Structure formats: C-alpha cells, structure tokens
Amino acid sequence: MELKQEIARRRTFAIISHPDAGKTTLTEKLLLFGGAIHVAGAVKSNKIKKGATSDFMEIERQRGISVATSVMGFEYKGLKINILDTPGHEDFAEDTYRTLTAVDSVIIVIDGAKGVETQTRKLMEVCRMRNTPVMVFINKLDRPGKDPFDLLDEIEAELKIKVRPLAWPISNGPSFKGVYNLYQDSLSLFLSDDRQTASDTLDIKLDDPRIDEYIAPFTQQLREDLELVEGVYPPFELETYLNGEVAPVFFGSALNNFGVRELLDCFIQIAPSPRPSKTEQRIIDPQEPKLTGFIFKIHANMDPNHRDRIAFLKICSGKFERNKNYLHVPSGKWMKFSSPTAFMAEKKSVIDEAYPGDIVGLHDTGTFKIGDTFTEGEQLRFVGIPSFSPELFRYIENADPMKFKQLAKGIDQLMDEGVAQLFIHKMNGRKIIGTVGALQFEVIQYRLEHEYGAKCRYEPIQIYKACWIESDNQEQLDDFRKRKYNNMALDKRGREVFLADTSYALSLAIEKFPDIHFHFTSEF
Ligand code: G4P
C-alpha cells in the first residue's frame, strides 16, 4: 500500500527549451512555489555563456553547477516533484536526450517572441520517439511577441504535435493584462510589481459583466479569441495528452512569475506519475515490489585527484533501500550503497529509501556505464536509452607514447560517462570520436590530461553521419560490407556502423541497398 501511494504522488519531469527561452527562470519559480528555495536567483544558470567555447574554467564551472542542480526535488501540495535538469548548451544535447529517458513527462518552454527554435525541435523528436507527454509554456508575454494563434500553428507545424490551449493571454508586451485560465475557468491578473508570489486569481467567468473592470479594453478581443479557441481546438482530453498526441499550452512570464502557478497546478493534476518501463525481457510495472532501475547519467567528480563519479539511478519499480544488496546486472556483482544521495533543490543528502520516479545518486569508482540495470536478482536490460548518431567526428591519437594505458583508460571511462561515442575504424583500427557538439572535443582533451595524465591530439576525418546498419538479407549485407570496407566501423558494443562521408553517399547507399536498414540511434 505504501509503495502504491508513494508512486501515485510522484511527478518526475524535465523542462526543455532552446537556450535563453527561460528554462532556468521557470525552474526557479517552480522551486519557489515548492518552498525548496526562498529567494529568486538561487538556481544558478548552468549554461555556458556564448563565446566561452574554449574556456576550460567555464567547462569545469558548468560541471560543478550541473551536478548540484541535476535533480531538484521538492514537495508541493502533498506531491513529490522531481525536476531533472538538462544542460543549456546545445553541445551537450546528448546529455539532454539521455535525461529524457528518465522522465515521465516534459514541459517545453518557448519564447513568445521567437517561437519554435532549432534546439526545441530536436528535443521534441526525442519526446516523440518515446511518446512522452508534453506541456508547452509560452514565455515572456510581458514583452511584445507573436500572435498566440500564430504561435500555436507554429508549434503544431514545427513540433509535429497537436495543441490545446488551457490558458489564454490577454494582450502582450506593455499592455499584457493576464491570462484566462481555461482549465479552471478563472481569470489571473498580471500585477508586474509582484514578482515573488503568484498574482491574484479571480473567480470571474467570461460572461460576468465585472470582467470589464479588470481587463478593458481587451474584453471583446478575449471573448472572440476564446470563441475561436473552442471552435478550432477539440476539448482537452487527458488521454490524448498522456499518449503524447496533444500538448496543453499555457502562456505567461516566468521572470514575473506570471502564469506559473496555473501551469504548476494543472501539471500536478494531469501529469503522469511513474509509468511502466520497457526492458528487453518484459515490461516493468512501477508497483512491482522488487527494485529495478537504470543508470541514465554519470557525472565525474569535480576533484581531478579523485576519479570517482556519481551515477544517477532512476528507480523504475520497488523500493530502494540504503545498505541493501542489489544486483548490478552487467557485471553480475551484488553491491550495496552506504551513502546513496537524494537531491532537494540545491542540497544533496544521504537517504535511506527511494521510490519509483526518484533519482538516487550512487558513488561509482568507474564500474558503471550509461544504461546499466540494477535489480534484486533478475536478469533485465532496460531499453529506450539509445545513443544518437553523432554529428562531428575526429580521429583521436596518443600524443604521449609513455601514457598509452592512461589514454586508453581515460577514453574508455569518458565514453562510459557518455561524453561522446567511440568507433573503431575497420580498415585501419584507428579510434574515431563522434560527438554532437564541438565543445566535447575540448572537454575530452582537457579531462584526459587533467584526470588521467594522458595527452591526445585529433586528426580530421571526413564523415557526414554514422549509422548503425542491419539486414535480414545476408547477401546484400556482405556485398555492402565489401564495397564500403573503407567506411565501416564498430561501436563500443561491437556493432557495425556505416560512416557515410557525405549526405549524397548516404542517400545513394540507402537507395542501392534497399534491404539494409540504416538507423540513426543505437536502439532499433
Ligand atoms: P534558459 O535557462 O532557457 O537559457 O533561460 P534563462 O531562464 O536563463 O532566461 C534567459 C533570459 O531571459 C534571462 O535574461 C532571463 O531573465 C530572461 N527571461 C526569462 N523569463 C522571462 C520573462 O518571462 N520575461 C522576460 N522579459 N525575460 C525573461 P538574461 O538577461 O540573459 O539573464 P539575467 O542576467 O537576467 O539572468
């Protein structure tokens, strides 16, 4: 019974956005509501400021802050809310993709003046792959922005998801009056001098003549807009949101704390509690009494003299207990943890127990990899934690012959952490690093030197995309391997990868070898 209740009261989600749309600001406001922090400005932005691409101190600073704010838990109206933070810098997008494997829902923040931006589009693709329920918060309504109907059309077209407004803005920019809450049929007024707490919510319905007192001269416009909303968008249905088909949309200003409570109050009512998770063997229900969970993120220690790391375990079923023995499935070893940590806002503390939906920080001396499963004895492997086809590639070479071993170990561990992906060229046996952002190459070089005492250098290689290949047609596969011998590599798990040097070469290969499947994520 206890387990059931604990699961029902948990909401684990991530806030995602294009940099600068207001993710950090919104996170902070949510924490203020939860009483997890008491002043604005307590959550430091974890983004690397523009132009800092080769500033290593900045990278280190980023690592330090992001471990502290990786998971922010707080209590709100009897619920346990876990916000999983995602890196702001787009070069760390792969980290964000992995974090999305550990959440049950997502809030997307969009800048009301800029609309849908590139990073949001990519992240939405990952949500769509997993049918993650998403809510949209259109931010910065205190500034002049796009027309709300245009924004909704843009979201539908660009993010390829149907929308249903659950709040509606009354003007924007300097004349922004507030939002009409369609979910609760009430009016929230914007009082810009009140930045810390929520604004007044008035229980005034649209047809109440008193509404003019508050929102004139926009009453008529609001009535017309809402009529159009009801005409164009079907009524909100919980099921379609939970299936990831329709995204409820809210409007507000995170900076001025406006529209945030409406978002949070609706979120806690409709967002899903922990859902079943897939493994290669079977579906795991969170209410199963035995513990299962997987590692979705590994964070290196800030102190370069200690190579230990924190592994983030997402609990999928059962109850996690301190000092209890659990099976680390990949190694077959039983392990217990004397100081598992939980994260409450910016504080970290040792916990005795945790439930599905929670994230537990485990001390790791270099044993764990992304995707590792923990159980009470069952042989399981969670799926849905793919690697994504990297976009940038370089050969990595040893620059200090005396430190060969250190380099190999360093590369190995950094890849386990998910910093980048390693491929071995079949033709020449050389190591190729693939990343999603240019910054990672510098991070790897810097960390190899400072944490492992090894030096590396990079050499260019012309690759457009790496894709995993498979086919039932053995003959075609053999033919492909022979013809593309110069472009074949193995990934870390020994699977075959085609390194297409141009987009033209890739489309040609797809066309010429119709029985071969080219995959852009490592899981298929
Ligand atoms: P991010 O995490 O998505 O990258 O965005 P972040 O919250 O850091 O916000 C980016 C900028 O947008 C910040 O300004 C922030 O103050 C501003 N902002 C966030 N929400 C709103 C809003 O509702 N209205 C307006 N007008 N601005 C908003 P900055 O100047 O880059 O940083 P700071 O010096 O204010 O921290």
Residues whose N, C-alpha, C, O or C-beta is under 5 A from the ligand:
A	BS01	G4P	S17 H18 P19 D20 A21 G22 K23 T24 T25 L26 S45 G88 N139 K140 L141 D142 R143 G252 S253 A254 L255 N256
